[in-house]
């Protein structure tokens, strides 16, 4: 199978998996007849050689770039032509590409007789087998997430309860202040967290999915923390969610906690190699449905759930925050 990937390794997980270093400018990666080739400039040649010595490096100067510049071609047209010439040099007549493959390059290649097949599956399957570098990066990101969650737990533990509010050091404890502390901890660990991580009181807007939360954090009510730090060295992500209550826990919250714990324990007990993620999701759904809560399985076609178990059970992580395998209704891939 011939493969073409075009992009930069900061935003393309498919490309970063093949070329394990940060390159912010777009370039072309090719696989043909057992060869793995990167079309690059002298600026990146040495870095690529050091990070991935098994990759062939085809320099853009060897593909007629100078002549195109002299002829007055626009920069984008020069890039497209150079990349197309690289595919022709390797004798590529057909290739699989990721769905995000640039349209302009696809048009040029097809106009020159190259058959392209967009297909996400081969690239997703490749990323399921993590490299040692990726595994180390995921662990560092997860360690950063754990450290940040520990900081949140301690902050809430020592917070003063004044009525229905949480205070610390003479000020109201807010989503913004806790978020800033989380990001500080993650940054110090070498795995920065985005600015929209969730520190969210489950109050007036509890069902606004991924809203990050704002304002004072309440006592006696759930506070949701969802954070996803990214390891700087590998670009790999972790993803962690926890819910805290500082103060009195209502019977309703205690019942929900027990349901979630039961669903977690039963689904974890069923994990084994080869089981589809959808089966584990179904085990969790069984628990919630038996208690009368709606789930993704019970909703009508076209209905939108905003309460109950309306999301998935889990997912993989790696070069994307949400990687295969999916533990959800769409999780047909085996673990």
MARGURO-164466 format. One line per 10 residues: number of its first residue (from 0); their letters; for each residue x, y, z of N, C-alpha, C, CB. Coordinates in steps of 0.1 Angstrom, whole numbers, plus 2048, in hexadecimal, padded with zeros to 3 digits. Glycine has a CB too. Layout:
REM residues N
NUM> a> X Y Z X Y Z X Y Z X Y Z ~ ...
REM end
This chain:
REM residues 335
0> xxxxxxxxxx> 808 7F4 800 800 800 800 809 80C 800 7F6 800 80C ~ 807 815 7F6 80E 822 7F6 807 82C 7FE 80F 827 7E7 ~ 80E 835 805 809 83E 80E 80E 84C 80B 80B 83A 81D ~ 805 856 80C 80A 864 80B 803 86B 817 805 86B 7FE ~ 80B 873 81E 806 87C 829 80D 889 827 80A 876 837 ~ 805 894 828 80A 8A1 826 804 8AA 831 806 8A7 818 ~ 80D 8B1 838 809 8BA 843 815 8BE 84B 7FE 8B3 84B ~ 812 8C1 858 81D 8C4 861 81B 8BA 86D 81E 8D3 866 ~ 826 8B7 874 825 8AE 87F 81F 8B3 88C 832 8A8 882 ~ 81D 8C0 88C 816 8C6 898 807 8C4 898 819 8D5 899
10> xxxxxxxxxx> 801 8C3 88C 7F3 8C1 88B 7EE 8B4 884 7ED 8CD 883 ~ 7F7 8AD 87E 7F3 8A0 877 7F8 895 880 7F9 8A0 869 ~ 7EF 88E 886 7F3 882 88E 7F9 877 885 7E7 87D 896 ~ 7F3 875 879 7F8 86B 870 806 86E 86C 7EF 86B 863 ~ 80A 87A 86A 817 87E 866 821 87D 872 818 88C 860 ~ 81D 882 87D 825 881 889 829 873 88D 81F 888 895 ~ 820 86A 88B 823 85C 88E 82E 856 885 816 853 88C ~ 82F 85B 879 83A 856 870 847 85E 871 835 857 861 ~ 845 86B 874 851 874 875 851 87A 884 851 880 86A ~ 858 874 88D 856 877 89B 85E 883 8A0 85B 86B 8A3
20> xxxxxxxxxx> 85B 88E 89A 860 89B 8A0 857 8A6 89B 86E 89E 89B ~ 858 8B2 8A2 84F 8BD 89F 854 8C5 893 84E 8C6 8AB ~ 84C 8C5 888 84F 8CD 87C 843 8D5 879 854 8C4 870 ~ 844 8E3 87A 838 8EB 879 834 8EE 86B 83B 8F8 880 ~ 83D 8ED 861 83A 8F0 853 836 8E3 84C 846 8F6 84C ~ 82C 8E4 842 828 8D8 83C 832 8D2 833 81C 8DB 833 ~ 832 8C4 832 83B 8BD 82A 834 8B0 826 849 8BA 831 ~ 83A 8A8 81D 834 89C 817 83C 890 81C 834 89D 808 ~ 834 886 820 839 879 824 834 86E 81A 836 875 833 ~ 83C 865 815 838 85C 80B 83D 84E 80F 83E 85F 7FD
30> xxxxxxxxxx> 835 844 80C 838 835 80D 836 82F 800 831 82E 819 ~ 840 828 7FA 83E 821 7EE 848 816 7ED 83F 82B 7E2 ~ 844 80A 7EA 84D 7FF 7E7 857 7FD 7F3 854 800 7DA ~ 851 7FE 7FF 85A 7FC 80B 862 808 80F 862 7F1 808 ~ 862 813 807 86A 81F 80A 861 828 812 86F 825 7FD ~ 868 82F 81C 861 839 824 869 846 822 860 836 833 ~ 863 850 81B 86A 85C 817 864 869 81C 86B 85C 807 ~ 86C 872 820 867 87F 824 86D 88A 81A 86B 883 832 ~ 864 892 814 868 89D 80C 86A 8A9 815 85E 8A0 800 ~ 877 8AE 816 87A 8B8 81F 884 8C2 81A 87F 8B2 82C
40> xxxxxxxxxx> 887 8CC 822 891 8D6 81E 89E 8D3 827 88C 8E4 820 ~ 8A8 8DB 824 8B4 8D9 82B 8B2 8DE 83A 8C0 8E2 825 ~ 8A8 8E6 83C 8A6 8EB 84A 8A2 8E0 853 89B 8F5 84A ~ 89B 8D6 84E 896 8CB 857 89D 8BE 855 887 8C9 854 ~ 8A6 8BD 84B 8AD 8B1 847 8B4 8AA 852 8B6 8B3 83B ~ 8BC 8B2 859 8C4 8AC 864 8BC 8A7 870 8CF 8B6 869 ~ 8B1 8AF 873 8A8 8AB 87E 8A1 89E 87B 89E 8B6 881 ~ 89C 89D 86F 895 891 86B 89F 885 86B 88F 892 85D ~ 8AB 887 866 8B5 87C 866 8B8 877 874 8C2 880 85F ~ 8B8 880 87E 8BB 87C 88B 8AF 875 892 8BF 888 894
50> xxxxxxxxxx> 8A3 87B 890 897 875 897 892 868 890 88C 87F 896 ~ 894 867 883 88F 85C 87C 899 857 871 881 85F 875 ~ 8A4 851 875 8AF 84E 86B 8AA 844 860 8BA 849 872 ~ 89F 83D 863 89A 833 859 893 83A 84D 891 829 860 ~ 890 847 84E 888 84E 844 892 853 839 880 859 84A ~ 88E 851 82D 896 857 822 892 866 821 893 850 814 ~ 89B 86E 81E 899 87D 81D 89B 881 80E 8A2 885 827 ~ 890 886 808 891 88B 7FB 890 89B 7FB 885 885 7F2 ~ 89B 8A1 7F8 89B 8B0 7F9 894 8B7 7EE 8AA 8B5 7FA ~ 88D 8C2 7F2 885 8C9 7E8 88D 8CF 7DD 87D 8D4 7EF
60> xxxxxxxxxx> 89A 8D2 7DF 8A2 8D7 7D5 8A5 8CD 7CA 8B0 8DC 7DB ~ 8A3 8C0 7CD 8A6 8B6 7C3 89A 8B4 7BA 8AA 8A9 7C9 ~ 88F 8BB 7BC 882 8B9 7B5 87F 8C5 7AC 877 8B6 7BF ~ 889 8CD 7A9 886 8D8 7A0 881 8E5 7A6 87D 8D4 795 ~ 882 8E6 7B3 87C 8F2 7BA 883 8FF 7B5 87E 8F1 7C9 ~ 890 8FF 7B3 897 90B 7AF 891 910 7A2 8A6 909 7AE ~ 88F 907 798 88A 90B 78B 87C 911 78C 88A 8FF 782 ~ 874 90C 795 867 911 797 867 91F 79D 85E 908 7A0 ~ 870 921 7A6 871 92F 7AC 876 939 7A1 87C 92E 7B7 ~ 880 935 799 884 93E 78E 879 941 784 890 938 787
70> xxxxxxxxxx> 871 937 782 866 938 779 85A 941 77E 860 92B 775 ~ 85B 945 78B 851 94E 791 845 947 796 84D 957 787 ~ 846 93A 799 83A 933 79E 837 938 7AD 83C 923 79F ~ 82A 939 7B0 826 93C 7BE 82B 931 7C8 817 93E 7C0 ~ 82D 934 7D4 833 92B 7DE 82A 91E 7DF 835 931 7EB ~ 81D 920 7E0 814 915 7E2 815 90B 7D6 806 919 7E4 ~ 815 911 7CA 816 909 7BE 824 902 7BD 815 912 7B1 ~ 82E 908 7C2 83B 901 7C3 83B 8F5 7CC 846 90B 7C7 ~ 835 8F7 7D8 834 8EC 7E1 82C 8E0 7DB 82D 8F0 7EE ~ 820 8E3 7D5 818 8D9 7CF 81F 8D2 7C4 80B 8DF 7CA
80> xxxxxxxxxx> 827 8D9 7BC 82E 8D3 7B1 839 8CA 7B6 833 8DD 7A7 ~ 841 8CF 7BF 84C 8C7 7C5 847 8BA 7CB 854 8D0 7CF ~ 83C 8BB 7D3 837 8AF 7D9 831 8A5 7CF 82B 8B3 7E3 ~ 82B 8AA 7C4 826 8A2 7BA 832 89B 7B2 81E 8AA 7AF ~ 83D 8A2 7B0 848 89C 7AA 84F 891 7B3 853 8A7 7A7 ~ 84E 893 7C0 853 889 7C9 84B 87C 7C7 853 88E 7D7 ~ 83E 87D 7C7 836 871 7C5 839 86B 7B7 827 875 7C6 ~ 83B 873 7AD 83E 86D 7A0 84C 866 7A0 83E 878 795 ~ 855 86C 7A7 863 866 7A8 862 858 7AE 86C 870 7AF ~ 859 857 7B8 858 84A 7BF 84F 840 7B7 853 84C 7CD
90> xxxxxxxxxx> 84A 845 7AC 842 83C 7A4 834 839 7AA 848 82F 7A2 ~ 82F 842 7B2 822 840 7B8 817 843 7AE 820 849 7C5 ~ 80E 839 7AC 803 83B 7A3 7F6 83A 7AB 803 830 798 ~ 7F6 835 7B7 7EB 834 7C0 7EF 834 7CE 7E2 828 7BD ~ 7E8 83B 7D7 7EC 83C 7E5 7E0 83E 7EE 7F6 847 7E7 ~ 7E2 839 7FA 7D8 83C 805 7DC 849 80C 7D6 830 80F ~ 7D3 852 80F 7D6 85E 816 7CC 860 821 7D5 86A 80C ~ 7D0 867 82C 7C6 86A 837 7BC 873 832 7CE 870 843 ~ 7B0 874 838 7A5 87C 833 7A8 88B 833 799 87A 83C ~ 7B2 88F 83B 7B5 89E 83B 7C0 8A1 831 7BA 8A2 849
100> xxxxxxxxxx> 7C3 899 828 7CD 89B 81E 7C9 8A8 816 7CE 88F 814 ~ 7D2 8B1 814 7CF 8BE 80D 7C8 8BC 800 7DB 8C6 80C ~ 7BD 8C4 7FE 7B5 8C3 7F2 7BE 8C7 7E5 7A9 8CB 7F3 ~ 7C5 8D2 7E7 7CD 8D7 7DC 7D7 8CD 7D7 7D4 8E4 7DF ~ 7DE 8C6 7E0 7E7 8BC 7DC 7E0 8B0 7D6 7F0 8B8 7E8 ~ 7D5 8AC 7DC 7CE 8A1 7D6 7C9 8A4 7C8 7C1 89E 7DF ~ 7C5 8B0 7C5 7C0 8B4 7B8 7CC 8B3 7AE 7BA 8C2 7B8 ~ 7D8 8B8 7B2 7E3 8B7 7A9 7E8 8A9 7A6 7EF 8C0 7AF ~ 7E8 8A1 7B1 7EC 893 7AF 7E3 88C 7A6 7EE 88C 7BC ~ 7D6 88D 7A8 7CC 886 7A0 7CD 88B 791 7BE 889 7A5
110> xxxxxxxxxx> 7CF 898 78F 7D0 89D 782 7DC 897 77B 7D2 8AC 782 ~ 7E6 892 782 7F2 88C 77C 7F1 87D 77C 7FF 890 784 ~ 7E5 878 77F 7E2 86A 77E 7E4 861 78A 7EB 864 773 ~ 7E6 868 796 7E8 860 7A2 7DA 85E 7A9 7F1 867 7AC ~ 7D7 851 7AB 7CA 84E 7B2 7CC 84F 7C1 7C5 840 7AE ~ 7C4 857 7C8 7C4 859 7D6 7B8 853 7DD 7C6 867 7DA ~ 7BA 84C 7E8 7AF 846 7EF 7AF 84B 7FE 7AF 837 7EF ~ 7A6 855 801 7A6 859 80F 7A1 84E 818 79E 866 811 ~ 7A8 84B 823 7A4 840 82C 7AA 843 83A 7A7 832 826 ~ 7A3 845 844 7A8 848 851 7AD 83B 858 79D 84E 85A
120> xxxxxxxxxx> 7A7 82F 854 7AA 823 85C 7B9 81F 85D 7A2 818 857 ~ 7C0 81F 851 7CE 81B 852 7D6 823 85C 7D4 81B 845 ~ 7D4 830 85C 7DB 839 865 7D7 838 873 7DA 847 860 ~ 7CA 836 876 7C6 833 883 7CC 826 889 7B7 833 884 ~ 7CC 81C 880 7D1 80F 885 7E0 810 888 7CF 804 87A ~ 7E8 818 880 7F6 81A 882 7F8 820 890 7FC 822 877 ~ 7F0 82A 893 7F2 831 8A0 7ED 829 8AC 7EA 83E 89F ~ 7E6 81F 8AA 7E2 816 8B5 7EF 80F 8BB 7D7 80C 8B1 ~ 7F8 80D 8B2 805 806 8B7 80F 812 8BA 80B 7FD 8AC ~ 80F 815 8C6 817 821 8CB 826 81E 8CA 814 825 8D9
130> xxxxxxxxxx> 82E 828 8C6 83C 826 8C7 841 828 8D5 843 831 8BD ~ 84D 825 8D8 853 827 8E5 852 836 8E9 861 821 8E6 ~ 855 83E 8DF 855 84D 8E2 847 851 8E5 85A 854 8D6 ~ 83D 84C 8DE 82F 850 8E1 82B 84B 8EF 826 84B 8D6 ~ 82E 83F 8F2 82A 839 8FF 830 842 90A 82F 82B 900 ~ 83D 845 909 843 84D 913 83D 85B 914 852 84F 910 ~ 839 861 909 832 86E 909 824 86D 90F 831 873 8FB ~ 81D 862 90C 80F 860 913 811 85F 922 808 854 90D ~ 81B 858 926 81D 857 935 820 864 93B 828 84C 937 ~ 829 86C 934 82C 879 93A 820 882 93B 837 880 932
140> xxxxxxxxxx> 818 882 930 80B 88A 930 802 885 93B 805 889 922 ~ 801 878 93D 7F8 872 947 7FD 876 955 7F7 863 946 ~ 80A 876 957 810 87A 964 80D 889 967 81F 878 964 ~ 80D 891 95C 80A 89F 95E 7FB 8A0 962 80D 8A7 951 ~ 7F3 899 95B 7E4 899 95F 7E2 895 96D 7DC 890 955 ~ 7E9 88A 971 7E7 886 97F 7EC 890 989 7EF 878 981 ~ 7F7 896 986 7FC 8A1 98F 7F2 8AC 990 80A 8A6 98A ~ 7ED 8B0 985 7E3 8BB 985 7D6 8B8 98C 7E0 8BF 976 ~ 7D2 8AB 98A 7C6 8A7 992 7C9 8A7 9A1 7C1 899 98D ~ 7D5 8A2 9A5 7D8 8A2 9B3 7D8 8B1 9B8 7E6 89C 9B5
150> xxxxxxxxxx> 7DD 8BA 9B1 7DD 8C8 9B5 7CE 8CD 9B7 7E4 8D1 9AB ~ 7C5 8C9 9AD 7B7 8CD 9AF 7B1 8C7 9BB 7AF 8C8 9A2 ~ 7B4 8BA 9BE 7AE 8B4 9CA 7B3 8BB 9D6 7B2 8A5 9CA ~ 7C0 8BE 9D7 7C5 8C5 9E3 7BF 8D3 9E4 7D4 8C6 9E2 ~ 7BD 8DA 9D9 7B7 8E8 9D9 7A9 8E7 9DF 7B8 8EE 9CB ~ 7A1 8DE 9DA 794 8DC 9DF 793 8D8 9ED 78C 8D3 9D6 ~ 79C 8CF 9F1 79C 8C9 9FF 79F 8D4 A09 7A7 8BF A00 ~ 7A7 8DE A06 7AA 8E8 A10 7A2 8F5 A0E 7B9 8EC A0F ~ 799 8F5 A04 791 901 A01 787 903 A0D 789 8FF 9F4 ~ 784 90F A10 77B 912 A1B 76D 913 A15 77F 920 A22
160> xxxxxxxxxx> 763 90D A1C 755 90D A18 74E 919 A1F 74E 900 A1B ~ 749 922 A17 741 92E A1C 734 92D A15 748 93B A19 ~ 72A 927 A1C 71D 926 A16 71E 91B A0B 717 933 A11 ~ 71A 91F 9FF 71B 916 9F4 727 919 9EB 70E 918 9EB ~ 731 921 9F0 73C 924 9E8 749 91F 9EE 73D 934 9E7 ~ 753 91D 9E6 761 919 9EA 76A 925 9E9 766 90E 9E1 ~ 772 927 9F4 77B 932 9F5 789 92D 9F8 777 93C A00 ~ 793 934 9F4 7A1 931 9F7 7A9 93D 9F7 7A7 926 9EE ~ 7B1 93F A02 7BA 94B A04 7B2 958 A02 7C5 94A 9F9 ~ 7A6 958 A08 79E 964 A08 797 967 9FB 7A6 96F A0C
170> xxxxxxxxxx> 797 95E 9F2 790 961 9E5 787 955 9E1 79A 964 9DA ~ 77D 958 9D9 775 94D 9D4 77D 944 9CB 769 953 9CC ~ 77B 937 9CC 782 92D 9C3 77A 92D 9B6 783 91F 9CA ~ 781 92F 9AB 77A 930 99E 77F 926 994 77B 93E 998 ~ 777 924 98A 77C 91B 97F 789 920 979 771 91A 974 ~ 789 92E 978 795 934 971 7A2 932 97A 792 943 96F ~ 7A1 933 987 7AD 932 98F 7B1 923 990 7AA 937 99D ~ 7A8 91A 991 7AC 90C 991 7B1 908 983 7A0 903 994 ~ 7AB 90D 978 7B1 909 96B 7BF 90F 969 7A7 910 960 ~ 7C1 91A 96E 7CF 920 96D 7D9 918 975 7CF 92E 972
180> xxxxxxxxxx> 7D5 913 981 7DE 90A 989 7E0 8FD 982 7D8 908 997 ~ 7D6 8F7 97C 7D8 8EB 974 7E2 8ED 969 7CA 8E6 96E ~ 7E0 8F7 962 7E9 8FA 956 7F8 8FC 95B 7E4 906 94E ~ 7F9 903 966 806 905 96C 80D 8F8 96F 806 90E 978 ~ 806 8EF 975 80B 8E1 979 80F 8DA 96D 801 8D9 982 ~ 806 8DA 963 809 8D2 956 815 8D8 94F 7FD 8D2 94D ~ 816 8E5 94E 821 8EC 947 82E 8E8 94E 81F 8FB 947 ~ 82E 8E8 95B 83A 8E4 963 83E 8D6 960 838 8E7 972 ~ 835 8CD 95D 838 8BF 95A 83B 8BD 94C 82C 8B7 95E ~ 83B 8C7 943 83F 8C6 935 834 8C1 92D 84A 8BC 934
190> xxxxxxxxxx> 827 8C2 931 81C 8BE 92A 811 8C9 92B 817 8B0 92E ~ 812 8D4 923 808 8DE 925 7FA 8DA 922 80C 8EA 91B ~ 7F1 8E0 929 7E2 8DE 927 7DC 8EA 920 7DB 8DB 935 ~ 7D3 8E8 917 7CC 8F3 910 7C5 8FC 919 7C3 8ED 905 ~ 7C2 908 914 7BB 912 91C 7AD 90F 91F 7BD 91F 916 ~ 7A7 905 918 798 903 919 796 8F6 921 792 902 90C ~ 79F 8F1 929 79C 8E5 931 791 8E8 93B 7A9 8E1 939 ~ 789 8DE 93E 77D 8E0 946 77F 8E0 955 772 8D6 942 ~ 77B 8EB 95B 77A 8EC 969 76C 8F2 96C 785 8F5 970 ~ 762 8E9 96F 754 8EC 96C 74B 8E8 978 750 8E5 95F
200> xxxxxxxxxx> 744 8F2 97D 73A 8EF 987 72E 8E9 980 736 8FC 98F ~ 729 8DF 985 71D 8D8 980 710 8E0 985 71C 8C9 983 ~ 70F 8EC 980 704 8F4 985 6FA 8F8 97A 709 901 98B ~ 6F8 905 976 6EE 909 96D 6F1 903 95F 6ED 917 96C ~ 6FD 901 95B 700 8FD 94D 707 8EF 94D 709 907 946 ~ 703 8E5 955 70A 8D9 956 70B 8D1 949 704 8D0 961 ~ 701 8D3 940 700 8CB 934 706 8D1 928 6F2 8C7 932 ~ 70E 8DC 92A 714 8E2 91E 721 8DB 91C 716 8F2 921 ~ 720 8CF 918 72B 8C6 914 739 8CA 918 72B 8C5 906 ~ 740 8D0 90E 74E 8D3 911 750 8E2 914 756 8D0 905
210> xxxxxxxxxx> 746 8E9 91A 749 8F6 91E 753 8F6 929 73C 8FD 923 ~ 75D 8FF 929 768 8FE 933 764 902 941 773 907 92F ~ 75A 909 943 756 90D 950 75B 91B 954 75A 903 95B ~ 754 922 95C 759 930 960 752 933 96E 755 93A 955 ~ 759 93C 975 753 942 981 756 939 98D 745 943 97F ~ 74F 93D 999 752 937 9A6 74E 928 9A5 74A 93E 9B1 ~ 756 920 9AD 753 912 9AE 74B 910 9BB 760 909 9AF ~ 741 907 9BA 738 906 9C6 73C 8FB 9D0 72A 902 9C1 ~ 738 8FD 9DC 739 8F2 9E6 72D 8E9 9E5 73A 8F8 9F4 ~ 72E 8DD 9E9 723 8D3 9EA 71E 8CF 9DD 718 8D9 9F3
220> xxxxxxxxxx> 725 8D1 9D2 720 8CE 9C4 72C 8C9 9BC 71A 8DA 9BE ~ 729 8C1 9B2 734 8BB 9AA 73C 8C6 9A2 72F 8B1 9A0 ~ 749 8C4 9A2 752 8CC 99A 759 8C3 990 75C 8D5 9A2 ~ 757 8C5 983 75D 8BC 979 76A 8C2 974 753 8BA 96D ~ 774 8B9 974 781 8BD 96E 784 8B4 963 78D 8BC 979 ~ 786 8B9 957 78A 8B2 94B 796 8B8 945 77E 8B0 941 ~ 7A1 8B1 944 7AD 8B8 93F 7B5 8AE 936 7B7 8BC 94B ~ 7BC 8B4 92C 7C3 8AC 922 7D0 8B2 91F 7BA 8AB 915 ~ 7DA 8B0 927 7E8 8B5 924 7EF 8AE 919 7F0 8B4 931 ~ 7F8 8B5 912 7FF 8B0 907 80E 8B0 909 7FB 8B8 8FA
230> xxxxxxxxxx> 814 8A5 909 823 8A4 90B 82A 8AC 900 827 895 90B ~ 833 8B5 905 83A 8BD 8FB 844 8B6 8F2 841 8C8 902 ~ 84A 8AC 8F8 855 8A5 8F0 84F 89C 8E6 85D 89C 8FA ~ 843 896 8E8 83E 88C 8DE 831 890 8D7 83B 87F 8E5 ~ 82B 89B 8DC 81E 89F 8D7 813 896 8DB 81E 8A2 8C8 ~ 815 88D 8E4 80A 883 8E8 802 889 8F4 811 876 8EC ~ 7F5 885 8F4 7EC 88A 8FD 7E8 880 908 7DF 88E 8F6 ~ 7E4 885 914 7DC 87D 91D 7CE 884 91E 7E3 87D 92B ~ 7C5 87D 925 7B7 883 926 7B2 87D 933 7AE 87F 91A ~ 7AE 886 93C 7AA 881 94A 79E 889 94F 7B5 882 954
240> xxxxxxxxxx> 794 883 954 788 88A 95A 786 885 968 77C 887 951 ~ 783 88E 971 780 88A 97F 775 894 983 78C 88B 988 ~ 76C 88F 98D 762 898 993 764 898 9A2 754 892 98F ~ 764 8A4 9A8 766 8A6 9B6 75A 8AD 9BC 773 8AF 9B8 ~ 758 8AA 9C9 74E 8B1 9D1 755 8B6 9DE 741 8A9 9D4 ~ 755 8C2 9E1 75B 8C8 9EE 74F 8CC 9F6 765 8D3 9EB ~ 74D 8C5 A01 741 8C8 A0A 738 8BC A0B 73A 8D4 A04 ~ 72B 8BF A0D 722 8B4 A0F 71E 8AE A02 715 8B9 A16 ~ 71D 8A1 A02 719 899 9F5 70A 895 9F6 722 88D 9F3 ~ 702 89A 9ED 6F4 896 9ED 6F2 888 9EA 6EC 89F 9E3
250> xxxxxxxxxx> 6E6 882 9EE 6E3 875 9EB 6E3 872 9DC 6D6 871 9F0 ~ 6DE 87C 9D4 6DE 87A 9C5 6EC 879 9BF 6D6 886 9BF ~ 6F5 881 9C4 703 881 9BF 709 874 9C3 70B 88D 9C4 ~ 707 86F 9D0 70C 863 9D4 707 857 9CC 709 861 9E3 ~ 6FB 857 9C8 6F5 84C 9C0 6FC 84C 9B2 6E6 84E 9BF ~ 6FD 858 9AC 704 859 99F 712 854 9A0 703 867 99A ~ 719 858 9AB 727 853 9AC 728 844 9AD 72D 859 9B9 ~ 71F 83E 9B4 71F 82F 9B5 71C 829 9A8 715 82B 9C0 ~ 712 82F 9A0 70F 82A 993 71C 82A 98A 704 831 98C ~ 722 836 98A 72E 837 981 739 82E 986 733 846 982
260> xxxxxxxxxx> 73B 82C 993 745 823 998 742 814 993 746 824 9A7 ~ 735 811 994 731 803 990 734 801 981 722 801 994 ~ 730 80B 979 732 80A 96B 741 809 968 72C 816 963 ~ 749 811 96F 757 810 96C 75D 803 970 75E 81B 975 ~ 759 7FD 97C 75F 7F1 980 75B 7E5 977 75B 7EE 98F ~ 74E 7E5 973 749 7DA 96B 74F 7DA 95D 73A 7DA 96A ~ 751 7E6 957 757 7E7 94A 765 7E4 94A 754 7F5 944 ~ 76C 7E9 955 77B 7E5 956 77D 7D6 958 781 7ED 962 ~ 774 7D0 95F 776 7C2 961 774 7BA 955 76B 7BD 96C ~ 76D 7BF 94B 76B 7B8 93E 775 7BB 934 75D 7BC 939
270> xxxxxxxxxx> 77F 7C3 937 789 7C7 92D 792 7BB 92A 792 7D3 931 ~ 794 7B8 91D 79D 7AD 919 7A1 7B0 90B 796 79F 91B ~ 7AC 7AB 906 7B0 7AC 8F8 7A6 7A7 8EF 7BE 7A6 8F6 ~ 7A2 7AE 8E5 799 7AA 8DB 78A 7AE 8DD 799 79B 8DA ~ 787 7B3 8E9 779 7B7 8EB 776 7C4 8E4 775 7B8 8FA ~ 76B 7C6 8DD 768 7D3 8D7 765 7DD 8E1 75D 7D1 8CD ~ 769 7EA 8DF 766 7F4 8E8 757 7F6 8EB 76B 801 8E4 ~ 74E 7F3 8E1 740 7F5 8E2 73A 7EB 8EC 739 7F3 8D5 ~ 741 7E0 8EE 73C 7D6 8F9 73E 7DC 907 742 7C9 8F7 ~ 74A 7E2 909 74C 7E8 916 743 7F4 918 75B 7ED 916
280> xxxxxxxxxx> 741 7FC 90E 737 807 90F 729 801 913 736 80E 901 ~ 725 7F6 90D 718 7F0 910 717 7EC 91E 716 7E4 907 ~ 722 7E7 924 722 7E3 932 71F 7EF 93B 72F 7DC 936 ~ 725 7FA 938 722 806 93F 714 80B 93D 72C 812 93B ~ 70F 80A 931 701 80E 92E 6F8 805 936 6FE 80C 91F ~ 6FA 7F8 938 6F2 7F0 93F 6F0 7F5 94D 6F7 7E1 940 ~ 6FA 7FA 954 6F9 7FF 961 6F0 80B 962 707 802 967 ~ 6F3 814 959 6EB 821 959 6DC 81F 955 6F1 82B 950 ~ 6DA 816 94B 6CC 814 947 6C4 80D 952 6CD 80C 93A ~ 6CB 804 959 6C4 7FD 964 6BF 806 96F 6CD 7F2 96A
290> xxxxxxxxxx> 6C6 811 970 6C3 81B 97A 6B9 826 975 6CF 822 980 ~ 6B5 824 968 6AB 82D 963 6B1 839 95B 6A3 832 96D ~ 6BE 839 959 6C4 845 952 6C5 842 943 6D2 847 958 ~ 6C3 84C 93B 6C4 84B 92C 6D3 849 928 6BE 857 925 ~ 6D5 842 91D 6E3 840 918 6E2 842 909 6E8 832 91C ~ 6EE 841 903 6EE 842 8F4 6E7 837 8ED 6FD 843 8F0 ~ 6E6 82C 8F5 6DE 820 8EF 6CF 822 8EF 6E2 813 8F6 ~ 6CA 829 8F9 6BC 82A 8FB 6B5 835 8F4 6B9 82A 90A ~ 6BD 83F 8F0 6B7 84B 8E9 6B2 847 8DC 6C1 856 8E8 ~ 6A7 84F 8D8 6A1 84D 8CB 6AB 852 8C0 694 854 8CA
300> xxxxxxxxxx> 6A9 84D 8B4 6B1 852 8A9 6AE 861 8A6 6AE 84A 89C ~ 6B8 869 8A6 6B7 877 8A4 6B5 87F 8B1 6AB 87A 89B ~ 6B3 878 8BC 6B2 87F 8C9 6C0 883 8CE 6AB 876 8D3 ~ 6C1 88F 8D4 6CD 893 8DA 6CC 893 8EA 6D0 8A2 8D6 ~ 6D4 88B 8F0 6D4 88A 8FE 6DD 895 904 6D9 87C 903 ~ 6D8 89B 90F 6E0 8A5 916 6E1 8A1 925 6DA 8B2 915 ~ 6DD 895 928 6DF 890 936 6DF 881 935 6D3 894 940 ~ 6E3 87A 940 6E5 86C 93F 6F3 869 93A 6DA 865 936 ~ 6F5 85C 935 701 858 930 701 85A 921 704 849 933 ~ 704 867 91D 702 86B 90F 710 86C 908 6FB 878 90F
310> xxxxxxxxxx> 71A 867 90E 727 867 907 72D 859 907 731 871 90E ~ 73A 858 903 740 84B 903 746 847 910 74B 84A 8F8 ~ 74A 83B 911 751 836 91D 75F 83A 91E 74F 826 91E ~ 766 83B 913 774 83E 913 77A 83D 905 77C 835 91C ~ 787 83F 904 78E 83F 8F7 79D 83E 8F9 78A 84C 8EF ~ 7A4 83B 8EE 7B2 83B 8EF 7B8 849 8EF 7B8 833 8E4 ~ 7C5 84B 8F1 7CC 857 8F0 7D8 855 8E8 7CF 85E 8FE ~ 7DF 860 8E5 7EC 85F 8DD 7EF 86C 8D7 7EB 854 8D3 ~ 7F1 86C 8CA 7F4 878 8C2 7E8 880 8C0 7FB 875 8B5 ~ 7DC 87B 8C3 7D0 883 8C4 7CA 880 8D2 7C5 87E 8B8
320> xxxxxxxxxx> 7C2 88A 8D6 7BB 888 8E3 7B2 87C 8E3 7B4 895 8E8 ~ 7AB 87B 8D8 7A1 870 8D7 7A6 866 8CC 793 875 8D4 ~ 7AC 85B 8D0 7B1 851 8C7 7A9 844 8C9 7C0 84F 8CA ~ 7AA 83C 8BF 7A5 82E 8C0 7AD 826 8CB 7A6 827 8B2 ~ 7A6 81D 8D1 799 818 8CF 78E 820 8D6 797 809 8D3 ~ 782 821 8D0 777 828 8D6 76F 81F 8DF 76E 82F 8CC ~ 76C 823 8EB 763 81B 8F4 756 822 8F4 769 81A 903 ~ 74E 820 8E9 742 827 8E7 739 81F 8DD 745 836 8E1 ~ 72E 825 8D9 726 81F 8CF 72D 81C 8C2 719 827 8CC ~ 737 824 8BF 73E 822 8B2 74B 819 8B4 742 82F 8AC
330> xxxxx> 74D 814 8C0 759 80D 8C3 759 7FE 8BE 75C 80E 8D1 ~ 759 7FC 8B2 759 7EE 8AC 767 7E8 8AB 752 7EE 89F ~ 771 7F0 8AD 77F 7EB 8AC 782 7E3 8B9 789 7F6 8AB ~ 789 7D7 8B8 78C 7CF 8C3 798 7D6 8CB 791 7C1 8BF ~ 797 7D4 8D8 7A2 7D9 8E1 7AE 7D0 8DF 79E 7DA 8EF
REM end
